[in-house]
Amino acid sequence: MPMIRLTAPPGSLTEEGRGTVQRDLATVLLRWEGAPDTAFFRAQAWSYLVELPEGAQTTAEDDAPRFLVEVTVPQGALSERRKAGLVEDATRTVLAAAGLSPADPGDALRVWVLVHEQPDGTWGAGGSVIRYADLVALAKEQRADA
């Protein structure tokens, strides 16, 4: 049950990027989490775009746009390898949505990705606590049905 939130300055995404970045980021997250590509899991991958008001983001150096990607997953859902892949792909996705180049180190440093791992037993949905082991079992079941 992953969640991903992109915080971006106003006007920093291209028109096309603004229209696709949320689903693109959700897809990246599901892939690195190892979730099956089913309607159920896609519907549980919540993706938010938070556009800041004018002047709300700056650095001590300049006013170039910076992007914050916050990912929340159940604890244990991402190995170190999967976290690294997620950070790399999320960065590329945001840069593409902003019309910036992943090959430019200065552009790449404009994207920060924070992975928040939610401890088991502290995530609820549908009025019940959701345990990571239950999600793993559900994923195995849905893969078997596919």
Buried (B, 14 or more C-beta within 10 A) or exposed (E): BBBBBBBBBEEBBBEEBBEBBBEBBBBBBBBBBEBBEBEEBBEBBBBEBEBBEEEEBEEEEEEBBBBBBBBBBBBBBBEEEBBEBBBBBBBBBBBBBBEBEBEEEEBBEBBBBEBEBBEBEEBEEEEEEBEBEBBBEBBEEBEEEE
